[in-house]
Each structure stands twice: as structure tokens, then as C-alpha cells.
Amino acid sequence: MSQQQAGFASWLIADPLEFARRGERLGGAIEISAFSRLREELVDTQGSVQVEVVGSEVGDDRFLLVSIEAEPRVECQRCLAPLALDLALDVRFLLVPLGQPMPDDELEDDSFDPILAERNLDVQALVEDELLLALPISPRHEVCDTPQPRERDDSASPFAALANLRGAGKKV
């Protein structure tokens, strides 16, 4: 059974192991404004995130393949102007049944991340986690101008008034 749902309101997979076993699909768009933690890192919440989730089974292992495309806008750390990031992520999750131990962190195969196959798996939370991990620590345009100090009017300086008083006290 295959699912393709655009604008899907609830991104929950009731039984992720069965979803993967059947090779089901789930896809659509999630508005950027729906990601509460991601919103805090962005300059605005315009746009949406395209998501496709595909279940697969390889031997005894079951996987979720998650494709994410988004253009979140962050603040350039050099010029402080908005910077649109072009993110295209493909993430593979190994579904670990409840009650089974998670694979060791020192796995030789780093082509997937293990997650618990909990009922009602929240795909939106997985997508938000991956988007947050993909954001650069210090985003910058390839080329941009650094902010320049504004031209000052020295006569408006509080020290200009002191200079005038000092000059007025001189005897000629």
C-alpha cells in the first residue's frame, strides 16, 4: 500500500516497522512556520519544506529513507543580511524495534542513523532535527560587504561641546 499525501496535516507513522516492510511512501510539504525550534534560527518563516519518506526492508533490517528539500533563510554573520540556504538532504534511518538494544555508536557503517521504531513515529520532528543539524554554525554569503560604520558628524559629539568650552577659556 502506497501513500502520497501533499500538505499532510499530521506527519505520524502509526507502525514504522510495518510501513518499512510494505515499502510505503509518505510525502508532501510542511510549512517552515510549523517547526518551532527551527523558527528560532531563521530570519523569517517563509516557504515550505518538501519531504518524502520511503520505507524499505533489507534482510531483517527495516529502514526509513527521508528526503528533505528546503530553502530556509538565516542571517549572514558577516553582513547581517538574510541568506537563503539551499538544503537537499537524504537521510537513512535504521528502525530498531522497541526492547532491542541500539547498535553501538562505533558502527562501521555510518550510512544510517538508528532510531527507535516507536508507534506513531513523528516524522515532522525527525525532519526538524535534520534541518537543525544541517544549518551552518556561522552562515555567510560567498561574497558580501561587511557593514560600514556610519559617517559621523563631529559637531554632534558631546566632546565637541567640551572642546568649545576649552577653546573659550583661552586668553588671546
C-alpha positions as CSV (number, residue, x, y, z in Angstrom):
1,M,0.0,0.0,0.0
2,S,1.5,3.3,-1.0
3,Q,0.7,6.7,0.5
4,Q,1.4,10.1,-1.2
5,Q,-0.2,13.0,0.6
6,A,0.6,16.6,-0.2
7,G,0.1,19.1,2.6
8,F,-0.4,16.2,5.1
9,A,-1.6,17.7,8.4
10,S,-0.2,15.0,10.7
11,W,3.2,13.5,10.0
12,L,2.8,10.4,12.1
13,I,3.6,6.8,11.0
14,A,1.4,4.6,13.1
15,D,3.6,1.5,12.8
16,P,7.0,2.3,11.3
17,L,8.2,-1.3,11.1
18,E,5.1,-2.3,9.0
19,F,5.5,0.9,7.0
20,A,9.0,-0.1,6.1
21,R,8.1,-3.8,5.5
22,R,5.5,-2.8,3.0
23,G,7.7,-0.2,1.2
24,E,5.1,2.5,1.8
25,R,5.6,6.2,0.9
26,L,4.6,9.4,2.5
27,G,5.3,12.8,1.0
28,G,4.3,16.4,0.8
29,A,5.1,19.9,2.1
30,I,5.5,21.2,5.6
31,E,5.4,24.9,6.2
32,I,8.6,26.3,7.8
33,S,6.4,28.0,10.3
34,A,5.4,24.6,11.7
35,F,8.9,23.9,13.0
36,S,9.0,25.7,16.4
37,R,12.8,25.0,17.1
38,L,13.9,25.8,13.6
39,R,12.0,29.1,13.5
40,E,14.3,30.4,16.3
41,E,17.3,30.1,14.0
42,L,15.7,31.8,10.9
43,V,15.2,35.4,9.9
44,D,11.7,34.6,8.6
45,T,9.4,31.6,8.2
46,Q,8.6,32.0,4.5
47,G,8.4,28.9,2.4
48,S,7.9,25.2,3.0
49,V,10.0,22.0,3.3
50,Q,9.4,19.2,0.7
51,V,9.6,15.8,2.4
52,E,9.4,12.3,1.1
53,V,9.6,9.2,3.4
54,V,10.1,5.8,1.8
55,G,10.1,2.6,3.8
56,S,12.4,-0.3,2.8
57,E,13.4,-3.7,4.1
58,V,16.9,-5.2,3.6
59,G,17.2,-8.7,5.0
60,D,16.0,-8.4,8.6
61,D,16.6,-4.7,8.8
62,R,13.9,-2.1,8.1
63,F,14.7,1.5,7.1
64,L,13.1,4.8,6.5
65,L,14.7,6.9,3.7
66,V,13.9,10.5,4.2
67,S,14.5,13.1,1.5
68,I,14.3,16.8,2.5
69,E,14.5,19.9,0.3
70,A,14.2,23.4,1.9
71,E,15.5,26.9,1.5
72,P,15.4,28.4,5.0
73,R,16.7,31.9,5.4
74,V,19.3,32.6,8.1
75,E,21.3,35.8,9.0
76,C,24.7,36.2,7.3
77,Q,27.2,36.5,10.2
78,R,29.4,38.9,8.0
79,C,26.9,41.4,6.6
80,L,23.8,40.6,8.7
81,A,21.6,40.4,5.6
82,P,19.3,37.4,5.0
83,L,20.9,34.4,3.4
84,A,18.9,31.6,1.7
85,L,20.3,28.2,2.2
86,D,19.7,25.5,-0.4
87,L,19.4,22.3,1.6
88,A,18.9,18.9,-0.1
89,L,19.2,16.1,2.5
90,D,18.9,12.3,2.1
91,V,18.9,10.6,5.5
92,R,18.6,6.8,6.1
93,F,17.2,5.7,9.5
94,L,17.5,2.1,10.7
95,L,14.4,1.2,12.7
96,V,15.2,-0.5,15.9
97,P,12.3,-2.4,17.4
98,L,11.3,-1.5,21.0
99,G,13.1,-3.7,23.5
100,Q,16.1,-4.3,21.3
101,P,19.4,-2.6,22.0
102,M,20.5,0.3,19.8
103,P,23.6,-0.5,17.7
104,D,26.9,0.7,19.1
105,D,28.0,4.2,18.2
106,E,31.2,2.9,16.7
107,L,29.4,1.2,13.9
108,E,31.5,0.7,10.8
109,D,28.5,1.5,8.6
110,D,27.7,5.2,9.0
111,S,25.3,5.3,6.1
112,F,22.3,5.3,8.5
113,D,21.3,6.5,11.9
114,P,19.5,4.1,14.3
115,I,16.2,5.3,15.8
116,L,13.6,3.5,17.9
117,A,10.6,2.3,15.9
118,E,8.0,3.8,18.3
119,R,4.4,3.7,17.4
120,N,3.1,7.0,16.0
121,L,6.6,8.0,14.9
122,D,6.7,11.8,14.4
123,V,8.3,12.4,11.0
124,Q,8.0,16.2,11.4
125,A,10.2,16.0,14.5
126,L,12.8,13.9,12.6
127,V,12.8,16.4,9.7
128,E,13.2,19.3,12.1
129,D,16.1,17.6,13.8
130,E,17.9,17.0,10.4
131,L,17.3,20.6,9.3
132,L,18.8,21.9,12.5
133,L,21.8,19.7,12.1
134,A,22.3,20.9,8.5
135,L,22.3,24.6,9.4
136,P,25.8,26.1,9.3
137,I,27.3,27.3,12.6
138,S,28.3,30.6,11.1
139,P,26.4,31.2,7.9
140,R,28.0,33.6,5.4
141,H,27.4,34.7,1.9
142,E,30.2,33.6,-0.5
143,V,30.8,37.3,-1.2
144,C,29.3,40.2,0.8
145,D,30.2,43.6,2.1
146,T,30.9,44.0,5.7
147,P,28.8,46.6,7.4
148,Q,30.5,50.0,7.3
149,P,30.3,52.5,10.2
150,R,28.0,55.4,9.6
151,E,29.7,58.8,8.8
152,R,29.8,60.8,12.0
153,D,29.1,64.5,12.4
154,D,31.8,65.5,14.9
155,S,29.8,68.6,15.8
156,A,27.1,66.4,17.3
157,S,29.6,64.7,19.6
158,P,29.3,65.5,23.4
159,F,33.0,66.1,23.3
160,A,32.7,68.8,20.7
161,A,30.9,70.9,23.3
162,L,33.8,70.3,25.7
163,A,36.3,71.3,23.0
164,N,34.4,74.6,22.5
165,L,34.5,75.3,26.3
166,R,38.2,74.6,26.4
167,G,38.7,76.9,23.4
168,A,36.6,79.7,25.0
169,G,38.7,79.7,28.2
170,K,41.9,80.5,26.3
171,K,43.2,84.1,26.5
172,V,44.5,85.7,23.4
